[in-house]
Amino acid sequence: MAKADKAREPAPAPLATYRSKRTKGRTPEPIPAATPRRRRTVASPTFVIQEHHASAMHWDFRLERDGVLASWALPKGLPVTPEENHLAVHVEDHPLEYGKFEGTIPAGEYGGGTVTIWDHGTYDLEKWRENEVMVVLHGARSSGRYVLFPVNGNNWMIHRMDPAPAGFEPLPATLAPMLAVPGELPRQDGRWAYEFKWDGIRALVWSDGGRARALTRNGNDITAAFPELRQVGAAMGSHQVVLDGELVVFDEATRPSFSRLAKRIHLASPRDVDRAAKRDPASLIVFDLLHLDGRSTLRDTYDERRRQLEGLGAGGVAWALTPSFIDVEGVDVLTTAVEVGMEGVVAKRRSSTYRPGERCDEWVKVKALRTQEAVIGGWTEGKGSREATFGALLLGIPSASAKGKLTFIGKVGTGFSDASRASLLETLRPLVREASPFDEPLSRAVLGGPATWVRPVLVGEARFSSWTPDDHLRHPVWRGVRADKSAKEVTRES
């Protein structure tokens, strides 16, 4: 009898779950009648994909079926190749009217965030079972055969059955940035573009499925240190891109501050990272594009890459596109760089392609500030208020005559706060060794007191006025650790 009663229970209204999660007047979403007009036979059923910037960015994939839109949330969007499956979370059916919805769901409401239509069209139905849905999409941005299948409860997977579109190139797993040579600014003859040289950390940024990650030029993943990159990923949306740029922190005068930026690299606690991001927010200054939506742009010229980069609409607090000057003299750009506190200028040949990991003269850098990267070889004993930390750092560059050794270029004892001295000493202590890493003995007169030696692996940067006759830094001031550089990359700046 109980089984018979259960069998006679009415099926829930098709949109009951949808309606229960929304209140009319508090959300702009369509809220039609509880029982929609069911159309069981549709010659060309529709589909829609909506980009949804909610608490977690995702794409809503909806297929017209029996008078409603069967719906899945795709955290990374549709897969482009059959080599990868994407998660598809099965959610409640939506009304057909939702297929045309665009707008902002208020914060605090279910699904709060901005919804835009990413693609729409029709589909051919090949199979619709409880555990398998197979369709062929005919949209403006998405087409091909896809299958959805459940794996665990509401978690399904979506798989592309067709080969990737012709000419498709997947995102590269790794890349190294192209590097500029130091030199004199070339005269403007119409073949050069001039960009500011930003005082930050070089980073390549991958964005896929609305999520961004950043690697330094030596391959260190610094994504966790810069939560601002979430905004870059959200702004990129469905684009698959690799961007080349500089992470920068600005001071109160809106000038790049490398010392403030350096403080953020070594923070380990997520709470400390979030606090630092609020206190000293970072911006990604973008100046090149290496990959865009299934196509490598490395073979394109500078002008072609720049045009595509501008088409992405960079802008906002978290990221911006660096200016490119092609109708002015480089010396005028350098003068402006000095006036606004930039590090210098990079001249780029407009016909140049992008050469990952190469340093070539198609990019020429000229610094407005005299700075020198250096390897820390040790420290001198601190006195007075510095007794608990150190007096000065001993700096060098890789020796040309003794492999694994450093050539001494001076010591730096200014430019540190008490906190940065303590933090840096904590970093250096595990590197202590007995033997000096320098290729020549350093006299007590040079050192000014007892010294502690360290393995020559940590790179920093100092500002200075000039080189002395014996090739030491004159009036050096510490700027910070260069976590994005390795010791073997350090050379003397011309």
C-alpha positions in Angstrom: 0.0 0.0 0.0 2.8 2.3 0.9 4.5 1.7 -2.5 1.2 2.5 -4.3 0.8 5.7 -2.3 4.3 6.7 -3.2 3.7 6.0 -6.9 0.7 8.3 -6.8 2.7 11.2 -5.4 2.7 14.1 -7.9 6.0 14.9 -9.6 7.5 18.2 -8.4 6.9 21.2 -10.6 9.7 21.6 -13.2 10.8 25.0 -11.9 10.1 24.5 -8.2 13.7 24.4 -7.2 14.5 27.4 -9.3 11.7 29.4 -7.9 12.5 28.4 -4.3 16.0 30.0 -4.6 14.7 33.4 -5.9 12.4 36.1 -4.6 10.6 38.3 -7.1 11.6 42.0 -6.8 15.0 41.2 -5.2 16.6 39.8 -8.4 16.3 40.9 -12.0 16.2 37.3 -13.1 13.0 36.0 -14.8 10.7 34.2 -12.4 7.8 32.7 -14.6 5.0 30.5 -13.5 5.8 27.4 -11.6 4.7 25.1 -14.4 6.1 26.1 -17.8 4.5 25.3 -21.1 6.3 22.1 -22.0 7.4 21.7 -25.6 8.4 18.1 -26.1 9.2 18.3 -29.8 11.5 21.1 -30.9 13.0 21.0 -34.4 16.0 23.2 -33.4 16.4 23.3 -29.7 18.5 26.2 -28.4 21.5 26.5 -26.1 23.1 29.4 -24.3 26.4 29.8 -22.4 26.4 32.6 -19.9 29.6 34.1 -18.3 28.8 34.4 -14.6 31.0 36.5 -12.4 29.8 35.2 -9.0 31.8 34.4 -5.9 33.6 32.0 -8.1 33.7 32.8 -11.8 32.2 30.2 -14.1 30.1 29.6 -17.2 26.5 28.4 -17.2 25.8 25.9 -19.9 22.0 25.5 -20.7 20.2 23.2 -23.1 16.5 23.7 -24.0 14.7 20.5 -23.1 11.0 19.9 -22.5 10.1 23.6 -22.0 13.0 24.4 -19.6 16.7 24.9 -19.8 18.7 22.0 -18.4 21.7 23.6 -16.7 25.3 22.9 -15.7 27.9 25.2 -14.2 31.3 24.9 -15.9 34.2 26.3 -13.7 36.5 26.4 -16.8 34.1 26.6 -19.6 33.9 24.3 -22.6 37.0 22.1 -23.3 38.5 23.0 -26.6 40.3 19.7 -27.3 39.4 16.1 -26.7 42.5 15.7 -24.5 40.9 17.3 -21.5 37.6 17.0 -19.6 36.1 19.9 -17.7 33.9 19.7 -14.6 30.2 20.4 -15.1 28.1 20.8 -12.0 24.5 19.9 -12.6 22.2 22.6 -11.2 18.4 23.2 -11.2 16.5 23.6 -14.4 16.0 27.3 -15.5 13.1 28.8 -17.4 13.4 29.3 -21.1 13.3 33.1 -20.5 16.7 32.8 -18.8 18.3 32.1 -22.2 18.1 35.9 -22.9 19.0 37.1 -19.4 21.9 39.5 -18.9 22.3 41.6 -15.7 23.6 41.8 -12.2 22.2 39.7 -9.5 22.5 41.6 -6.2 25.0 40.6 -3.6 23.5 38.4 -1.0 21.1 36.8 -3.4 21.6 33.3 -4.8 24.2 33.4 -7.6 25.0 37.1 -6.8 27.2 38.6 -9.6 27.1 39.8 -13.2 25.7 37.5 -15.9 26.4 38.1 -19.7 25.7 35.9 -22.7 28.9 34.4 -23.9 27.4 32.3 -26.8 24.1 31.1 -28.0 22.7 29.0 -30.9 21.0 25.7 -31.6 22.0 22.1 -31.1 21.3 18.7 -32.5 20.4 16.1 -30.0 22.1 12.7 -30.4 21.4 11.2 -27.1 19.6 12.1 -23.8 19.7 9.6 -21.1 19.9 9.9 -17.3 23.6 9.2 -17.4 24.6 10.6 -20.8 23.8 13.7 -22.8 25.3 14.0 -26.3 24.8 17.1 -28.4 26.3 18.9 -31.4 26.5 22.7 -30.8 26.0 25.3 -33.6 27.0 28.6 -32.0 28.9 31.7 -32.9 31.8 30.9 -30.6 31.4 27.2 -29.9 30.6 24.3 -32.2 31.2 20.6 -32.3 30.1 17.4 -30.6 30.1 17.3 -26.8 29.0 14.7 -24.3 28.1 15.2 -20.6 28.2 12.3 -18.1 27.8 12.1 -14.3 30.8 11.1 -12.1 29.6 11.8 -8.5 26.2 13.1 -7.5 25.7 16.5 -9.2 29.3 16.6 -10.5 29.4 15.7 -14.1 32.1 16.0 -16.8 31.9 17.5 -20.2 34.1 16.1 -23.0 34.7 17.4 -26.5 34.4 14.4 -29.0 35.6 16.3 -32.1 39.2 17.1 -32.8 40.4 20.6 -31.8 39.6 23.3 -34.4 42.0 23.5 -37.3 45.2 25.5 -36.4 44.5 25.3 -32.7 47.6 25.5 -30.5 47.3 24.7 -26.8 48.6 27.0 -24.1 52.3 26.4 -23.6 53.1 24.8 -20.2 56.2 27.0 -19.8 57.8 30.0 -21.4 60.8 32.2 -20.6 60.5 36.0 -21.2 62.4 37.8 -24.0 65.2 40.0 -22.5 66.5 43.4 -23.6 70.2 44.4 -24.0 71.6 47.5 -22.2 72.6 50.2 -24.6 71.9 53.6 -26.0 68.5 54.6 -27.2 68.1 54.2 -30.9 67.1 57.3 -32.8 63.4 57.4 -33.9 63.2 56.5 -37.6 59.7 55.0 -37.6 61.0 51.5 -36.8 61.0 51.7 -33.0 58.5 51.8 -30.2 59.4 53.1 -26.8 58.0 51.9 -23.5 58.6 52.8 -19.9 60.8 50.4 -17.9 58.8 49.6 -14.8 60.4 49.2 -11.4 58.9 45.8 -10.5 59.1 42.1 -10.9 58.9 40.6 -14.4 56.2 38.0 -14.7 54.6 35.9 -17.3 50.9 35.4 -16.5 48.8 32.5 -17.8 45.0 33.0 -17.7 42.7 30.1 -18.6 39.1 29.7 -17.6 39.1 33.0 -15.7 41.9 31.9 -13.4 45.4 33.5 -13.6 48.8 32.3 -12.4 52.1 34.1 -12.5 55.7 32.8 -12.9 58.9 34.9 -12.5 61.5 34.9 -15.2 63.3 32.0 -13.5 60.1 29.9 -13.2 59.0 30.6 -9.6 55.3 30.5 -9.1 54.3 33.7 -7.3 50.5 33.5 -7.7 49.8 33.0 -4.0 51.7 36.2 -3.2 49.5 38.4 -5.4 45.8 37.8 -4.9 45.2 40.8 -7.2 45.8 38.4 -10.1 42.3 37.0 -9.5 41.0 40.3 -11.0 43.2 39.8 -14.0 41.8 36.2 -14.5 38.2 37.5 -14.1 38.8 40.3 -16.6 40.3 37.8 -19.1 37.2 35.7 -18.7 37.0 32.9 -21.4 40.2 34.1 -23.1 43.2 31.7 -23.0 46.2 34.0 -22.8 49.8 34.3 -21.8 50.8 37.9 -20.9 54.2 39.4 -20.3 54.4 42.2 -17.9 55.7 43.6 -14.6 54.2 43.4 -11.1 54.4 46.8 -9.5 53.5 48.5 -6.2 53.0 52.2 -6.2 53.8 54.6 -3.3 51.6 57.6 -2.2 53.0 59.7 -5.0 51.9 56.9 -7.5 55.5 56.1 -8.3 56.7 52.5 -8.5 58.2 51.4 -5.2 60.4 48.3 -5.5 61.1 48.2 -1.8 57.3 47.9 -1.0 57.0 45.2 -3.7 59.9 43.2 -2.3 58.2 43.0 1.1 55.4 41.0 -0.4 57.4 38.2 -2.1 58.4 36.3 1.0 55.1 36.4 2.9 53.9 32.8 3.7 50.7 33.2 5.6 47.6 33.9 3.5 46.4 36.3 6.2 49.7 38.3 5.9 49.4 38.2 2.1 45.8 39.6 2.2 46.9 42.3 4.7 49.8 43.3 2.5 47.6 43.4 -0.6 45.3 45.9 1.1 48.2 48.0 2.5 50.4 47.9 -0.7 48.2 46.7 -3.6 50.0 45.5 -6.7 49.2 46.1 -10.3 50.2 44.0 -13.4 51.6 46.3 -16.0 51.2 44.4 -19.3 53.5 45.0 -22.3 53.3 41.9 -24.4 51.0 39.0 -25.6 52.5 35.6 -26.2 49.4 33.4 -26.7 45.7 34.2 -27.5 42.8 31.8 -27.7 44.5 28.8 -29.3 47.1 30.6 -31.3 50.7 31.4 -30.4 51.6 35.0 -31.1 55.4 34.6 -30.8 55.8 34.8 -34.6 53.8 38.0 -34.9 55.6 41.3 -35.0 55.6 43.7 -32.1 53.0 45.9 -33.9 50.7 42.9 -34.5 51.0 41.7 -30.9 50.4 45.2 -29.6 47.2 45.5 -31.7 45.9 42.2 -30.3 46.8 43.2 -26.8 45.0 46.5 -27.0 41.9 44.5 -28.2 41.8 42.7 -24.8 40.7 46.0 -23.2 43.3 46.1 -20.4 42.5 48.5 -17.6 41.6 48.8 -14.0 43.3 49.0 -10.6 44.7 45.4 -10.8 46.1 45.7 -14.3 46.9 48.1 -17.1 48.6 48.2 -20.5 51.9 50.1 -20.6 52.0 53.1 -23.0 53.7 52.6 -26.3 55.3 55.7 -28.0 56.0 55.4 -31.7 55.8 59.1 -32.9 58.3 60.6 -30.5 62.0 60.5 -29.9 63.3 58.0 -27.3 65.1 60.8 -25.4 61.8 62.6 -24.8 60.3 59.4 -23.4 63.4 58.9 -21.2 63.0 62.5 -19.9 59.4 61.8 -19.1 60.4 58.6 -17.4 62.8 60.5 -15.1 60.1 63.1 -14.3 57.5 60.5 -13.3 59.9 58.3 -11.4 60.2 55.4 -13.8 63.2 53.1 -13.9 64.0 53.9 -17.6 62.9 53.2 -21.2 62.9 50.0 -23.4 63.1 50.5 -27.1 61.5 47.7 -29.2 61.9 47.2 -32.9 58.4 47.2 -34.3 59.1 44.4 -36.7 60.6 42.1 -34.0 59.1 38.8 -33.2 59.1 37.4 -29.6 62.1 35.2 -28.8 61.4 33.4 -25.5 64.5 33.3 -23.2 66.7 35.2 -25.6 68.5 38.5 -24.9 68.8 40.3 -28.3 69.3 43.8 -29.6 65.8 44.2 -31.0 65.0 45.3 -27.5 67.3 47.9 -25.9 67.0 49.1 -22.3 68.2 52.4 -20.9 67.9 53.0 -17.2 67.1 56.4 -15.8 68.1 55.2 -12.3 71.5 53.6 -11.8 70.9 50.2 -10.2 72.9 47.1 -10.0 71.8 43.5 -9.3 74.2 41.7 -7.0 74.7 38.4 -5.3 74.9 38.5 -1.5 78.2 36.9 -0.4 78.0 37.7 3.4 77.5 40.4 5.9 79.6 42.4 8.4 79.0 42.6 12.1 76.5 45.1 13.3 77.2 47.7 15.9 75.1 49.8 18.2 71.4 49.6 17.2 72.4 47.1 14.5 74.1 44.7 16.8 71.3 42.2 16.6 71.3 42.1 12.8 74.2 43.2 10.5 76.2 46.2 9.6 76.3 45.9 5.8 75.8 43.3 3.1 78.8 42.2 1.0 77.9 42.2 -2.7 79.4 40.6 -5.7 78.8 39.5 -9.3 79.7 36.1 -10.7 83.5 36.0 -11.3 84.8 35.8 -14.9 87.9 33.9 -13.8 86.8 31.6 -10.9 83.7 29.5 -11.5 81.3 29.5 -8.6 83.0 32.6 -7.0 82.0 36.2 -6.8 83.9 39.4 -7.7 83.5 41.9 -4.9 81.7 45.1 -5.9 81.2 46.7 -2.5 79.0 46.7 0.6 75.7 48.3 1.3 74.5 49.3 4.8 71.7 51.8 4.0 68.2 51.5 2.7 67.0 49.0 5.3 64.3 49.3 7.8 64.7 47.5 11.2 62.0 45.0 10.0 63.7 44.3 6.6 67.1 43.8 8.3 65.6 41.2 10.7 63.8 39.5 7.9 66.8 39.4 5.5 69.0 38.0 8.3 66.5 35.2 8.9 66.7 34.4 5.2 70.5 34.4 5.2 71.3 32.4 8.3 70.6 29.0 6.7 73.1 29.9 3.9 76.1 30.5 6.3 79.3 28.8 5.3 82.9 29.0 6.6 84.7 30.0 3.4 84.5 33.3 1.6 82.6 33.1 -1.7 84.7 35.9 -3.2 87.5 35.3 -5.7 90.0 37.6 -3.9 90.6 38.0 -0.2 88.9 41.0 1.4 91.0 43.0 3.7 89.9 44.1 7.2 90.1 47.7 5.9 87.5 46.9 3.2 85.3 44.9 5.5 85.6 47.2 8.5 85.2 44.3 11.0 84.4 40.6 11.3 82.4 39.1 8.4 80.0 36.1 8.1 80.0 34.4 4.7 77.0 32.8 2.9 76.4 30.6 -0.1 76.2 33.0 -3.1 72.7 32.3 -4.2 70.5 35.2 -3.0 70.2 38.1 -5.4 69.4 41.7 -4.4 69.5 45.1 -6.0 71.1 48.4 -5.0 70.8 52.0 -6.3 74.2 53.8 -6.6 75.7 57.0 -7.9 78.6 55.7 -10.0 81.4 53.1 -10.2 84.6 53.9 -8.4 88.0 53.4 -10.2 88.4 50.0 -8.5 84.9 48.9 -9.8 83.0 49.2 -6.5 79.5 50.8 -6.1 79.7 54.4 -5.0 77.0 55.5 -2.4 74.9 52.3 -2.7 71.5 52.1 -1.2 69.7 48.8 -0.8 66.5 48.4 -2.8 65.4 44.8 -2.0 65.8 41.1 -2.7 65.2 40.0 -6.3 63.3 36.8 -5.9 62.7 36.7 -9.6 66.5 36.5 -10.5 69.0 33.7 -10.1 72.7 34.3 -9.2 73.9 33.1 -12.6 71.9 35.8 -14.4 73.6 38.7 -12.6 75.9 40.8 -14.7 77.5 44.2 -14.4 75.2 46.9 -15.8 76.9 49.1 -18.4 
